[in-house]
Amino acid sequence: MTATAMAADAATLGWLRFAPVSSKRALVAASLGWMFDGFDIMVYSMVLTAVIADFGISKTVGGMLGSLTLAASALGGVLFGTLADRRGRRVGIVLSILMYSLFTAACGLAQTVWQLAIFRFLLGLGMGGAWTTGAALVSESWPDRHRGKAIGVMQSAWAIGYGGAALLSAFVLPRFGWRWMFLVGALPALCALWIHRNVEEPEIWKSSQGSHGSRGSHGSLGMIFKSPYRRTTISMVALSLCALYAYWAFNFWVPSYLLLPAAQHGAGFSANTVAMLLVAMNIGGWCGYVTYGYVSDRFGRRPSFVTYLVTAACLVLLYGATQSRGMLLVLGPAVGFFGTGYMSGFGSVIAELYPTAVRAAATGFTFNIGRIASALAPLLIGSLAQTRGFGVAFGTASAALVLGAFTWVYIPETRGRALS
């Protein structure tokens, strides 16, 4: 290890400061794609109450539209992952950003529920591709000892996007209505041009193309279902199913939960108060995302992931049973820290488990297949909240987090593993 590398390891942010320009640009590109993805997808949660009132639909139908987006993202993750393995990580992330930006804006022009459903589905395809291609790009652009931290920074951009949507909703919704929230979602398309011009493909991907002799020669996705990857793939899919269900079961309905009349859950807050609570939660989420990278690089992937999952399970239960604004303000950052921080673990672990030829496709499949379960979350939580209340509904998220912790019995420790 060189003196510069040792200095980078010794300093908290030295690893980032001394990194090559190509690595920094890859991280910025993936972070922007994921941040605007978070903004665009969470805009729907922010305007859900207004959409339900405007179209005259039930909470169940409102949840179903959210489920449709998440189901589409599962398909989009596999499609864009395969594209990224064949044509490059940069191509995949540029196309995914353009797709979700275009159809987020289209949601603001929808005149019927059916039109909104179609646009939400197409938006979901791009959403699934943004994380898949971004995670592969960052994982292959950073050295083994800093991969967890780099993925953590990328993942933290989601909290910035989510918090940005909350802040914007407090200003735009009362003045211009819910449609303008979606129309603003077209702006992220501008960053796609910068990515296309300034971001390079990772050397390990370019080398894999040359070693095969042609662009069209790649590993098949079926490889991840064969020895020695089969059991790992099944375990990663199970972990993804549990973690993504829990994330969306809680986060999708939190804005509506906080906006409910006091008679329904004991609170009943104004739009500005809800925005404040959500921003506080996402400040905690941002810290959780970034800190998780340091924790996992220091203590290992397995102990870090399990600790975050179990702690989050307890905090989600407590949050769903709390009616005090003060307590919600205190609990929110903690729930955000542990309840979203573990999401930083997927990118580095999956990258370290699979070879370059199928890395993006494997990332797209094992992570995004979990969106099938997460697609059920908005609908199931909406139905349970209608009949049993949000306390019981959020309890299913806690149960899923505990089950996710058990899947780590079959997932190998990969901290520091060189990419193959």
Secondary structure as the mmCIF struct_conf table of DSSP 4:
data_model
#
loop_
_struct_conf.conf_type_id
_struct_conf.id
_struct_conf.beg_label_comp_id
_struct_conf.beg_label_asym_id
_struct_conf.beg_label_seq_id
_struct_conf.end_label_comp_id
_struct_conf.end_label_asym_id
_struct_conf.end_label_seq_id
HELX_RH_AL_P HELX_RH_AL_P1 ALA A 3 ALA A 10
BEND BEND1 ALA A 11 ALA A 11
TURN_TY1_P TURN_TY1_P1 THR A 12 LEU A 13
HELX_RH_AL_P HELX_RH_AL_P2 GLY A 14 ARG A 17
TURN_TY1_P TURN_TY1_P2 PHE A 18 PHE A 18
BEND BEND2 ALA A 19 ALA A 19
HELX_RH_AL_P HELX_RH_AL_P3 VAL A 21 PHE A 55
TURN_TY1_P TURN_TY1_P3 GLY A 56 GLY A 56
HELX_RH_AL_P HELX_RH_AL_P4 LYS A 59 ARG A 87
HELX_RH_AL_P HELX_RH_AL_P5 ARG A 89 CYS A 107
TURN_TY1_P TURN_TY1_P4 GLY A 108 LEU A 109
BEND BEND3 THR A 112 THR A 112
HELX_RH_AL_P HELX_RH_AL_P6 VAL A 113 SER A 141
BEND BEND4 TRP A 142 TRP A 142
HELX_RH_3T_P HELX_RH_3T_P1 ASP A 144 HIS A 146
HELX_RH_AL_P HELX_RH_AL_P7 ARG A 147 PHE A 176
HELX_RH_AL_P HELX_RH_AL_P8 TRP A 178 LEU A 183
HELX_RH_3T_P HELX_RH_3T_P2 VAL A 184 ALA A 186
TURN_TY1_P TURN_TY1_P5 LEU A 187 PRO A 188
HELX_RH_AL_P HELX_RH_AL_P9 ALA A 189 ASN A 198
HELX_LH_PP_P HELX_LH_PP_P1 VAL A 199 PRO A 202
HELX_RH_AL_P HELX_RH_AL_P10 GLU A 203 HIS A 212
TURN_TY1_P TURN_TY1_P6 GLY A 213 GLY A 213
BEND BEND5 SER A 214 SER A 214
TURN_TY1_P TURN_TY1_P7 ARG A 215 GLY A 216
HELX_RH_3T_P HELX_RH_3T_P3 LEU A 221 PHE A 225
BEND BEND6 LYS A 226 LYS A 226
TURN_TY1_P TURN_TY1_P8 SER A 227 TYR A 229
HELX_RH_AL_P HELX_RH_AL_P11 ARG A 230 ASN A 251
TURN_TY1_P TURN_TY1_P9 PHE A 252 TRP A 253
HELX_RH_AL_P HELX_RH_AL_P12 VAL A 254 LEU A 259
BEND BEND7 LEU A 260 LEU A 260
HELX_RH_AL_P HELX_RH_AL_P13 ALA A 262 HIS A 265
BEND BEND8 GLY A 266 GLY A 266
HELX_RH_AL_P HELX_RH_AL_P14 ALA A 271 PHE A 299
HELX_RH_AL_P HELX_RH_AL_P15 ARG A 301 GLY A 320
TURN_TY1_P TURN_TY1_P10 ALA A 321 ALA A 321
HELX_RH_AL_P HELX_RH_AL_P16 ARG A 325 GLY A 341
TURN_TY1_P TURN_TY1_P11 TYR A 342 MET A 343
HELX_RH_AL_P HELX_RH_AL_P17 SER A 344 LEU A 353
BEND BEND9 TYR A 354 TYR A 354
HELX_RH_3T_P HELX_RH_3T_P4 THR A 356 VAL A 358
HELX_RH_AL_P HELX_RH_AL_P18 ARG A 359 ASN A 368
TURN_TY1_P TURN_TY1_P12 ILE A 369 ILE A 369
HELX_RH_AL_P HELX_RH_AL_P19 GLY A 370 THR A 387
TURN_TY1_P TURN_TY1_P13 ARG A 388 ARG A 388
HELX_RH_AL_P HELX_RH_AL_P20 PHE A 390 PHE A 406
HELX_RH_3T_P HELX_RH_3T_P5 THR A 407 VAL A 409
BEND BEND10 TYR A 410 ILE A 411
TURN_TY1_P TURN_TY1_P14 ARG A 415 GLY A 416
HELX_LH_PP_P HELX_LH_PP_P2 ARG A 417 LEU A 419
#
